[in-house]
Each structure stands twice: as structure tokens, then as C-alpha cells.
Amino acid sequence: MLEIHHKSLQSPIKVCSFWLRDHCRCVDCYGETSQRKFNINDIPLNVEPTELTIETDTIHVNWSDCHESNYNILELNEQLNSKPTITVEKCLWSVADIIGSSFASVSFNDYLVNDNVAKEVVASLIKFGFAFIKNVPANLQSTEIAIEHLFPVQKTLFGEMWSFSDKKEHNDTAYTTIALPAHNDNTYFNDAAGLQVLHCVRRAGDGGESLLVDGFNVLKNLREQNHEAYEYLSKTFIPSEYIEEGYHFKYCAPAIVIDPLTNEPNQIRFNMNDRALFNNIPQEEMLKFYKHYKALATEIQRDENEWRFKLEPGTVCIFDNWRVLHGRTEYAGQREMVGGYVARNEFLSVARRYGFIQ
């Protein structure tokens, strides 16, 4: 372990020698691609400085493996001691909280021509888990333009952009007129879509209200009121699957996915319809599972958590499929939706580019 002193530092820098050698950013070690260029096995585990000098703010190191490195001492101190900066904090919400709040609801033209408006949409997706783009021509092509202004569209078995009504084109309850309880999409995928986009392009008839639920707010309430259920559902793996001709997707994961670094929920995976044959726990434990799963379902379906509204032609709704659950009421008549998915990695890449997360 090295200890580096300098007058510009409030306290010495303490750093592992191997870490410091591994983080050399000279042209031989680090390329224009922002990737390391060396084989880690080329560095001896016992590598140490043979000489270390400091000139102004630059640390010069001659290493025992005959390499030379330079480091900016202020940058090094920041790298070792700073915590990740998040400029947009999550705002957990219930229906009473969200009505009249500052979530993004922007015009299509402003969104396309003004980067600050596009940033507002991304910030809203992080803060509230959703955003709206208004005055979008009610067709699939314009909806695709709205998505691709910020993100590439993710291709799945449903295609890239997709449309659905009550015509049963896929083995999915969405292609019916019946009510869809609040759920997350793609629980049968290893990596569920990060964002989902919905646009009602044609409506005639009654019903068909959309609903959104802040899953992270639900989990906060569950943890406070029923900690046993929260803990159980963060550790019990639930299988989900999707089957139709030519496809059979299946994945097993907890309903509550915990980030190991923060110990906070990173994803909620809740879809009652897509649950597969559940035989991976003993039958003697099944009643405990159903008790806790029903507790989560009850919290999700509370009136105060289900924000209901009519998604009219011209308004595109984008929401975080890892956080926000969505659904609809039963409808009669005609209701045609178009939309698409965005991969989680693509969403987070844009959020980092805007400086909202690290």
C-alpha cells in the first residue's frame, strides 16, 4: 500500500500499488478507444514503485516492471475518494403525489428541436419513472421517431415497433379487450426491456383507461409494513415464460431485485399472467410464498397506488419497465396501440451522457 503526501491534499492518498499500476493512462496502457491495451497477467502481482516523485500536481512513478507512469494528483484523489454523483434523485409517488407534480409532458416539436426538452424527458424518466410527449401524429412512424430521437428501438419477438388491438396476433393477453392488472413486461426475458413506449393511435368505445403504478413506492411501503414479505420476495426465484409457435422464453428471478451495492430495489419483476409452472420450492413452503406474493399484489392494486388516465391519440407515454408497472381497464369498441421497447443499457447510456447518473 502506497501513502502519497502533498500540500494540496487534506490527508494522504492511500492506494494499492497494483491498482495504481493498473490505472496507468499512458498511450501504451490506454488507447483512444477508452479501453485498456495490456494483459493484466503482464503485471506482476508484487509490482511496486522503484521511484516516486511529485512535480507540481503530477506524480511520476518508475515501476519495478520497468514501466513509467504519470498521474494528476488531484484527479487521483478524486477518483479514490469521491462518491458517485446523481444529479436527478428518484421521487417515489402515489396517485395523490403525482397529480400536479413536475413530470415531463412536452410537445413533440419542442422535443425534436430543443435538446434541453429532450433532457427534461430523460430526467423525468429517472425521477418519476415516466414522461409524456404530446402532439405526436397518431401513427406508428411518428411514434418511432419519438423513440429514436433519444434511443434505439429494441427488437423482440414482437418486432421493433409493434401495434396491437384485440386481434390475437400473439399469445399475449394484451391482444384482447379484457382488463390487464398492473404488471411489468418481459419477466420471461433474462434482461427485461428498460423502457416501454405506448401510444394509443385509435380509440372508439368505452373503457380502456391506462394505469401506472410506481413499483419502487410499492416496495418501500411493503418493506415498512410487511418486512417478512419484502425479504422473502427478494430471495425467492419465480419462473416466468412466454410460449407461442416458434418461441419459448423462460426466466427465473425474484419479484424484487436488489442492487448489491446499495441494498435498494433495482427492479421489480411482477407479472401474474406470465408466471410459469412453479415447482422450485417444496410444496410445504408454497402457502408461505402465496401469502407473500398476494401481499405484494394487494399493495400494487391499492387505489391510492394506481394512477388511471385515458391515453389519447397524440400522446406518447414512455415509462421505466424496471420500476413502473402498467395496465389497463377492460374496454369495448376499438382501441389500437403502437409502441416499442428500449434496452436498459441504452436508456442508462443516455442518462449518463446527460450527466444525470454515473
Contacts in CASP RR format, 6 or more apart in sequence:
PFRMAT RR
TARGET T0000
AUTHOR 0000-0000-0000
METHOD contacts of the structure
MODEL  1
MLEIHHKSLQSPIKVCSFWLRDHCRCVDCYGETSQRKFNINDIPLNVEPT
ELTIETDTIHVNWSDCHESNYNILELNEQLNSKPTITVEKCLWSVADIIG
SSFASVSFNDYLVNDNVAKEVVASLIKFGFAFIKNVPANLQSTEIAIEHL
FPVQKTLFGEMWSFSDKKEHNDTAYTTIALPAHNDNTYFNDAAGLQVLHC
VRRAGDGGESLLVDGFNVLKNLREQNHEAYEYLSKTFIPSEYIEEGYHFK
YCAPAIVIDPLTNEPNQIRFNMNDRALFNNIPQEEMLKFYKHYKALATEI
QRDENEWRFKLEPGTVCIFDNWRVLHGRTEYAGQREMVGGYVARNEFLSV
ARRYGFIQ
1 14 0 8 1.000
1 15 0 8 1.000
1 16 0 8 1.000
1 17 0 8 1.000
2 13 0 8 1.000
2 14 0 8 1.000
2 15 0 8 1.000
2 16 0 8 1.000
2 17 0 8 1.000
2 20 0 8 1.000
2 49 0 8 1.000
2 52 0 8 1.000
3 12 0 8 1.000
3 13 0 8 1.000
3 14 0 8 1.000
4 12 0 8 1.000
4 13 0 8 1.000
4 14 0 8 1.000
4 15 0 8 1.000
4 52 0 8 1.000
4 54 0 8 1.000
4 59 0 8 1.000
4 73 0 8 1.000
5 12 0 8 1.000
6 13 0 8 1.000
6 54 0 8 1.000
6 57 0 8 1.000
6 73 0 8 1.000
8 57 0 8 1.000
8 73 0 8 1.000
8 74 0 8 1.000
9 73 0 8 1.000
9 77 0 8 1.000
13 73 0 8 1.000
13 76 0 8 1.000
13 77 0 8 1.000
13 80 0 8 1.000
14 80 0 8 1.000
15 76 0 8 1.000
15 80 0 8 1.000
17 47 0 8 1.000
17 48 0 8 1.000
17 49 0 8 1.000
18 43 0 8 1.000
18 45 0 8 1.000
18 47 0 8 1.000
20 61 0 8 1.000
20 69 0 8 1.000
20 71 0 8 1.000
21 43 0 8 1.000
21 47 0 8 1.000
21 63 0 8 1.000
21 65 0 8 1.000
21 67 0 8 1.000
21 69 0 8 1.000
22 40 0 8 1.000
22 43 0 8 1.000
23 71 0 8 1.000
23 79 0 8 1.000
24 30 0 8 1.000
24 67 0 8 1.000
24 69 0 8 1.000
24 71 0 8 1.000
25 71 0 8 1.000
26 68 0 8 1.000
26 69 0 8 1.000
26 70 0 8 1.000
28 37 0 8 1.000
28 38 0 8 1.000
28 67 0 8 1.000
29 36 0 8 1.000
29 37 0 8 1.000
29 38 0 8 1.000
29 67 0 8 1.000
29 69 0 8 1.000
30 36 0 8 1.000
30 37 0 8 1.000
31 37 0 8 1.000
42 65 0 8 1.000
43 65 0 8 1.000
44 64 0 8 1.000
44 65 0 8 1.000
46 64 0 8 1.000
47 63 0 8 1.000
47 64 0 8 1.000
47 65 0 8 1.000
48 63 0 8 1.000
48 64 0 8 1.000
49 61 0 8 1.000
49 62 0 8 1.000
49 63 0 8 1.000
49 64 0 8 1.000
50 62 0 8 1.000
50 63 0 8 1.000
50 64 0 8 1.000
51 60 0 8 1.000
51 61 0 8 1.000
51 62 0 8 1.000
52 59 0 8 1.000
52 60 0 8 1.000
52 61 0 8 1.000
52 62 0 8 1.000
53 59 0 8 1.000
53 60 0 8 1.000
54 60 0 8 1.000
54 73 0 8 1.000
57 72 0 8 1.000
57 73 0 8 1.000
57 74 0 8 1.000
58 70 0 8 1.000
58 71 0 8 1.000
58 72 0 8 1.000
58 73 0 8 1.000
59 70 0 8 1.000
59 71 0 8 1.000
59 72 0 8 1.000
59 73 0 8 1.000
59 76 0 8 1.000
60 68 0 8 1.000
60 69 0 8 1.000
60 70 0 8 1.000
61 68 0 8 1.000
61 69 0 8 1.000
61 70 0 8 1.000
61 71 0 8 1.000
62 68 0 8 1.000
63 69 0 8 1.000
84 357 0 8 1.000
84 358 0 8 1.000
85 358 0 8 1.000
86 356 0 8 1.000
86 357 0 8 1.000
86 358 0 8 1.000
87 355 0 8 1.000
87 356 0 8 1.000
87 357 0 8 1.000
88 123 0 8 1.000
88 126 0 8 1.000
88 127 0 8 1.000
88 356 0 8 1.000
88 357 0 8 1.000
89 127 0 8 1.000
90 126 0 8 1.000
90 127 0 8 1.000
90 129 0 8 1.000
90 216 0 8 1.000
91 97 0 8 1.000
91 101 0 8 1.000
91 127 0 8 1.000
91 128 0 8 1.000
92 214 0 8 1.000
92 216 0 8 1.000
92 217 0 8 1.000
92 220 0 8 1.000
93 101 0 8 1.000
93 128 0 8 1.000
93 214 0 8 1.000
93 217 0 8 1.000
94 214 0 8 1.000
94 217 0 8 1.000
94 304 0 8 1.000
94 305 0 8 1.000
95 303 0 8 1.000
95 304 0 8 1.000
95 305 0 8 1.000
95 306 0 8 1.000
95 307 0 8 1.000
96 304 0 8 1.000
98 128 0 8 1.000
98 214 0 8 1.000
98 307 0 8 1.000
99 307 0 8 1.000
101 128 0 8 1.000
103 124 0 8 1.000
103 127 0 8 1.000
103 128 0 8 1.000
103 130 0 8 1.000
103 131 0 8 1.000
103 132 0 8 1.000
104 120 0 8 1.000
104 121 0 8 1.000
104 123 0 8 1.000
104 124 0 8 1.000
104 125 0 8 1.000
104 131 0 8 1.000
104 132 0 8 1.000
105 131 0 8 1.000
105 132 0 8 1.000
105 134 0 8 1.000
106 117 0 8 1.000
106 120 0 8 1.000
106 121 0 8 1.000
106 131 0 8 1.000
106 132 0 8 1.000
106 133 0 8 1.000
106 134 0 8 1.000
107 117 0 8 1.000
107 133 0 8 1.000
107 134 0 8 1.000
107 135 0 8 1.000
108 133 0 8 1.000
108 134 0 8 1.000
108 135 0 8 1.000
108 136 0 8 1.000
108 137 0 8 1.000
108 142 0 8 1.000
108 146 0 8 1.000
108 316 0 8 1.000
109 135 0 8 1.000
110 117 0 8 1.000
111 117 0 8 1.000
111 118 0 8 1.000
111 121 0 8 1.000
111 133 0 8 1.000
111 146 0 8 1.000
111 149 0 8 1.000
112 145 0 8 1.000
112 149 0 8 1.000
118 149 0 8 1.000
118 150 0 8 1.000
119 354 0 8 1.000
120 131 0 8 1.000
121 131 0 8 1.000
121 133 0 8 1.000
121 150 0 8 1.000
121 318 0 8 1.000
122 131 0 8 1.000
122 150 0 8 1.000
122 350 0 8 1.000
122 351 0 8 1.000
122 354 0 8 1.000
122 356 0 8 1.000
123 354 0 8 1.000
123 356 0 8 1.000
124 130 0 8 1.000
124 131 0 8 1.000
125 131 0 8 1.000
125 195 0 8 1.000
125 318 0 8 1.000
125 319 0 8 1.000
125 320 0 8 1.000
125 347 0 8 1.000
125 351 0 8 1.000
126 351 0 8 1.000
126 356 0 8 1.000
126 357 0 8 1.000
128 214 0 8 1.000
129 214 0 8 1.000
129 319 0 8 1.000
129 320 0 8 1.000
129 323 0 8 1.000
129 324 0 8 1.000
130 212 0 8 1.000
130 317 0 8 1.000
130 318 0 8 1.000
130 319 0 8 1.000
130 320 0 8 1.000
130 324 0 8 1.000
131 317 0 8 1.000
131 318 0 8 1.000
131 319 0 8 1.000
132 315 0 8 1.000
132 316 0 8 1.000
132 317 0 8 1.000
132 318 0 8 1.000
133 146 0 8 1.000
133 315 0 8 1.000
133 316 0 8 1.000
133 318 0 8 1.000
134 314 0 8 1.000
134 315 0 8 1.000
134 316 0 8 1.000
135 314 0 8 1.000
136 142 0 8 1.000
136 143 0 8 1.000
136 146 0 8 1.000
136 199 0 8 1.000
136 314 0 8 1.000
136 315 0 8 1.000
136 316 0 8 1.000
137 314 0 8 1.000
138 199 0 8 1.000
138 200 0 8 1.000
138 201 0 8 1.000
138 202 0 8 1.000
138 313 0 8 1.000
138 314 0 8 1.000
139 201 0 8 1.000
139 338 0 8 1.000
140 161 0 8 1.000
140 163 0 8 1.000
140 201 0 8 1.000
140 338 0 8 1.000
140 339 0 8 1.000
143 161 0 8 1.000
143 197 0 8 1.000
143 199 0 8 1.000
143 201 0 8 1.000
143 316 0 8 1.000
143 338 0 8 1.000
143 339 0 8 1.000
143 340 0 8 1.000
144 153 0 8 1.000
144 160 0 8 1.000
144 161 0 8 1.000
146 197 0 8 1.000
146 199 0 8 1.000
146 316 0 8 1.000
147 153 0 8 1.000
147 161 0 8 1.000
147 197 0 8 1.000
147 318 0 8 1.000
147 339 0 8 1.000
147 340 0 8 1.000
147 342 0 8 1.000
150 350 0 8 1.000
151 195 0 8 1.000
151 342 0 8 1.000
151 346 0 8 1.000
151 347 0 8 1.000
151 350 0 8 1.000
152 342 0 8 1.000
152 343 0 8 1.000
152 346 0 8 1.000
153 160 0 8 1.000
153 161 0 8 1.000
153 340 0 8 1.000
153 341 0 8 1.000
153 342 0 8 1.000
154 160 0 8 1.000
154 193 0 8 1.000
154 340 0 8 1.000
154 341 0 8 1.000
154 342 0 8 1.000
154 343 0 8 1.000
154 346 0 8 1.000
156 186 0 8 1.000
156 189 0 8 1.000
156 193 0 8 1.000
156 341 0 8 1.000
157 170 0 8 1.000
157 242 0 8 1.000
157 244 0 8 1.000
157 247 0 8 1.000
157 249 0 8 1.000
158 170 0 8 1.000
158 340 0 8 1.000
160 340 0 8 1.000
161 338 0 8 1.000
161 339 0 8 1.000
161 340 0 8 1.000
162 338 0 8 1.000
162 339 0 8 1.000
162 340 0 8 1.000
163 201 0 8 1.000
163 336 0 8 1.000
163 337 0 8 1.000
163 338 0 8 1.000
163 339 0 8 1.000
164 170 0 8 1.000
164 172 0 8 1.000
164 174 0 8 1.000
164 175 0 8 1.000
164 336 0 8 1.000
164 337 0 8 1.000
165 175 0 8 1.000
165 334 0 8 1.000
165 335 0 8 1.000
165 336 0 8 1.000
165 337 0 8 1.000
166 175 0 8 1.000
166 176 0 8 1.000
166 177 0 8 1.000
166 335 0 8 1.000
167 175 0 8 1.000
168 175 0 8 1.000
168 176 0 8 1.000
169 175 0 8 1.000
170 244 0 8 1.000
171 242 0 8 1.000
171 243 0 8 1.000
171 244 0 8 1.000
172 242 0 8 1.000
173 180 0 8 1.000
173 273 0 8 1.000
174 180 0 8 1.000
177 330 0 8 1.000
177 331 0 8 1.000
177 332 0 8 1.000
177 333 0 8 1.000
177 335 0 8 1.000
178 330 0 8 1.000
179 328 0 8 1.000
179 329 0 8 1.000
179 330 0 8 1.000
180 327 0 8 1.000
180 328 0 8 1.000
181 272 0 8 1.000
181 300 0 8 1.000
181 301 0 8 1.000
181 327 0 8 1.000
182 211 0 8 1.000
182 212 0 8 1.000
182 213 0 8 1.000
182 270 0 8 1.000
182 300 0 8 1.000
182 301 0 8 1.000
182 306 0 8 1.000
182 325 0 8 1.000
182 326 0 8 1.000
182 327 0 8 1.000
183 270 0 8 1.000
183 271 0 8 1.000
183 272 0 8 1.000
183 273 0 8 1.000
183 274 0 8 1.000
183 325 0 8 1.000
183 326 0 8 1.000
183 327 0 8 1.000
184 192 0 8 1.000
184 268 0 8 1.000
184 269 0 8 1.000
184 270 0 8 1.000
184 271 0 8 1.000
184 321 0 8 1.000
184 322 0 8 1.000
184 325 0 8 1.000
184 326 0 8 1.000
185 192 0 8 1.000
185 193 0 8 1.000
185 196 0 8 1.000
185 271 0 8 1.000
185 321 0 8 1.000
185 326 0 8 1.000
185 341 0 8 1.000
186 192 0 8 1.000
186 193 0 8 1.000
186 321 0 8 1.000
186 341 0 8 1.000
187 240 0 8 1.000
187 251 0 8 1.000
187 253 0 8 1.000
187 269 0 8 1.000
187 270 0 8 1.000
187 271 0 8 1.000
187 274 0 8 1.000
188 240 0 8 1.000
188 241 0 8 1.000
188 242 0 8 1.000
188 249 0 8 1.000
188 250 0 8 1.000
188 251 0 8 1.000
188 274 0 8 1.000
188 276 0 8 1.000
189 249 0 8 1.000
189 251 0 8 1.000
190 251 0 8 1.000
191 343 0 8 1.000
191 344 0 8 1.000
192 267 0 8 1.000
192 269 0 8 1.000
192 321 0 8 1.000
192 322 0 8 1.000
192 344 0 8 1.000
193 321 0 8 1.000
193 341 0 8 1.000
193 342 0 8 1.000
193 343 0 8 1.000
193 344 0 8 1.000
194 320 0 8 1.000
194 321 0 8 1.000
194 322 0 8 1.000
194 341 0 8 1.000
194 342 0 8 1.000
194 343 0 8 1.000
194 344 0 8 1.000
194 347 0 8 1.000
195 318 0 8 1.000
195 319 0 8 1.000
195 320 0 8 1.000
195 321 0 8 1.000
195 341 0 8 1.000
195 342 0 8 1.000
195 344 0 8 1.000
195 347 0 8 1.000
196 318 0 8 1.000
196 319 0 8 1.000
196 321 0 8 1.000
196 326 0 8 1.000
196 339 0 8 1.000
196 340 0 8 1.000
196 341 0 8 1.000
196 342 0 8 1.000
197 316 0 8 1.000
197 317 0 8 1.000
197 318 0 8 1.000
197 339 0 8 1.000
197 340 0 8 1.000
197 341 0 8 1.000
197 342 0 8 1.000
198 210 0 8 1.000
198 311 0 8 1.000
198 316 0 8 1.000
198 317 0 8 1.000
198 319 0 8 1.000
198 326 0 8 1.000
198 337 0 8 1.000
198 338 0 8 1.000
198 339 0 8 1.000
199 311 0 8 1.000
199 313 0 8 1.000
199 314 0 8 1.000
199 315 0 8 1.000
199 316 0 8 1.000
199 317 0 8 1.000
199 337 0 8 1.000
199 338 0 8 1.000
199 339 0 8 1.000
200 210 0 8 1.000
200 311 0 8 1.000
200 312 0 8 1.000
200 313 0 8 1.000
200 314 0 8 1.000
200 315 0 8 1.000
200 335 0 8 1.000
200 336 0 8 1.000
200 337 0 8 1.000
201 313 0 8 1.000
201 314 0 8 1.000
201 336 0 8 1.000
201 337 0 8 1.000
201 338 0 8 1.000
202 313 0 8 1.000
202 334 0 8 1.000
202 335 0 8 1.000
202 336 0 8 1.000
203 310 0 8 1.000
203 312 0 8 1.000
203 313 0 8 1.000
203 334 0 8 1.000
203 335 0 8 1.000
203 336 0 8 1.000
204 333 0 8 1.000
204 334 0 8 1.000
204 335 0 8 1.000
205 331 0 8 1.000
205 332 0 8 1.000
205 333 0 8 1.000
205 334 0 8 1.000
205 335 0 8 1.000
206 331 0 8 1.000
206 332 0 8 1.000
206 333 0 8 1.000
207 329 0 8 1.000
207 330 0 8 1.000
207 331 0 8 1.000
207 332 0 8 1.000
208 310 0 8 1.000
208 328 0 8 1.000
208 329 0 8 1.000
208 330 0 8 1.000
208 331 0 8 1.000
208 335 0 8 1.000
209 308 0 8 1.000
209 309 0 8 1.000
209 310 0 8 1.000
209 328 0 8 1.000
209 329 0 8 1.000
210 308 0 8 1.000
210 309 0 8 1.000
210 310 0 8 1.000
210 311 0 8 1.000
210 317 0 8 1.000
210 326 0 8 1.000
210 327 0 8 1.000
210 328 0 8 1.000
211 306 0 8 1.000
211 307 0 8 1.000
211 308 0 8 1.000
211 309 0 8 1.000
211 326 0 8 1.000
211 327 0 8 1.000
211 328 0 8 1.000
211 329 0 8 1.000
212 306 0 8 1.000
212 307 0 8 1.000
212 317 0 8 1.000
212 319 0 8 1.000
212 324 0 8 1.000
212 325 0 8 1.000
212 326 0 8 1.000
212 327 0 8 1.000
213 300 0 8 1.000
213 305 0 8 1.000
213 306 0 8 1.000
213 307 0 8 1.000
213 324 0 8 1.000
213 325 0 8 1.000
213 326 0 8 1.000
214 305 0 8 1.000
214 323 0 8 1.000
214 324 0 8 1.000
215 268 0 8 1.000
215 300 0 8 1.000
215 323 0 8 1.000
215 324 0 8 1.000
215 325 0 8 1.000
216 265 0 8 1.000
216 268 0 8 1.000
216 323 0 8 1.000
217 305 0 8 1.000
218 268 0 8 1.000
218 296 0 8 1.000
218 299 0 8 1.000
218 300 0 8 1.000
218 305 0 8 1.000
218 325 0 8 1.000
219 230 0 8 1.000
219 256 0 8 1.000
219 265 0 8 1.000
219 268 0 8 1.000
221 299 0 8 1.000
222 229 0 8 1.000
222 230 0 8 1.000
222 295 0 8 1.000
222 296 0 8 1.000
222 299 0 8 1.000
223 230 0 8 1.000
225 299 0 8 1.000
226 292 0 8 1.000
226 295 0 8 1.000
228 292 0 8 1.000
229 291 0 8 1.000
229 292 0 8 1.000
229 295 0 8 1.000
229 296 0 8 1.000
230 256 0 8 1.000
232 288 0 8 1.000
232 289 0 8 1.000
232 292 0 8 1.000
233 254 0 8 1.000
233 255 0 8 1.000
233 256 0 8 1.000
233 292 0 8 1.000
233 293 0 8 1.000
233 296 0 8 1.000
234 254 0 8 1.000
234 255 0 8 1.000
234 256 0 8 1.000
234 257 0 8 1.000
234 258 0 8 1.000
234 265 0 8 1.000
235 254 0 8 1.000
236 254 0 8 1.000
236 255 0 8 1.000
236 281 0 8 1.000
236 289 0 8 1.000
236 292 0 8 1.000
237 252 0 8 1.000
237 253 0 8 1.000
237 254 0 8 1.000
237 280 0 8 1.000
238 252 0 8 1.000
238 253 0 8 1.000
238 254 0 8 1.000
238 255 0 8 1.000
238 269 0 8 1.000
238 275 0 8 1.000
238 278 0 8 1.000
238 293 0 8 1.000
239 250 0 8 1.000
239 251 0 8 1.000
239 252 0 8 1.000
239 275 0 8 1.000
239 276 0 8 1.000
239 277 0 8 1.000
239 278 0 8 1.000
239 280 0 8 1.000
240 250 0 8 1.000
240 251 0 8 1.000
240 252 0 8 1.000
240 253 0 8 1.000
240 269 0 8 1.000
240 271 0 8 1.000
240 274 0 8 1.000
240 275 0 8 1.000
240 276 0 8 1.000
241 248 0 8 1.000
241 249 0 8 1.000
241 250 0 8 1.000
241 251 0 8 1.000
241 274 0 8 1.000
241 276 0 8 1.000
242 248 0 8 1.000
242 249 0 8 1.000
242 250 0 8 1.000
242 274 0 8 1.000
243 249 0 8 1.000
250 276 0 8 1.000
252 280 0 8 1.000
253 269 0 8 1.000
254 269 0 8 1.000
255 268 0 8 1.000
255 269 0 8 1.000
255 270 0 8 1.000
255 293 0 8 1.000
255 296 0 8 1.000
256 265 0 8 1.000
256 268 0 8 1.000
256 269 0 8 1.000
257 265 0 8 1.000
257 266 0 8 1.000
257 267 0 8 1.000
257 268 0 8 1.000
257 269 0 8 1.000
258 264 0 8 1.000
258 265 0 8 1.000
258 266 0 8 1.000
259 265 0 8 1.000
259 266 0 8 1.000
266 322 0 8 1.000
267 322 0 8 1.000
267 323 0 8 1.000
268 322 0 8 1.000
268 323 0 8 1.000
268 325 0 8 1.000
270 296 0 8 1.000
270 297 0 8 1.000
270 300 0 8 1.000
270 325 0 8 1.000
272 297 0 8 1.000
278 286 0 8 1.000
278 289 0 8 1.000
281 289 0 8 1.000
299 305 0 8 1.000
300 306 0 8 1.000
300 325 0 8 1.000
308 329 0 8 1.000
311 317 0 8 1.000
319 326 0 8 1.000
320 347 0 8 1.000
321 341 0 8 1.000
322 344 0 8 1.000
348 357 0 8 1.000
351 357 0 8 1.000
352 358 0 8 1.000
END
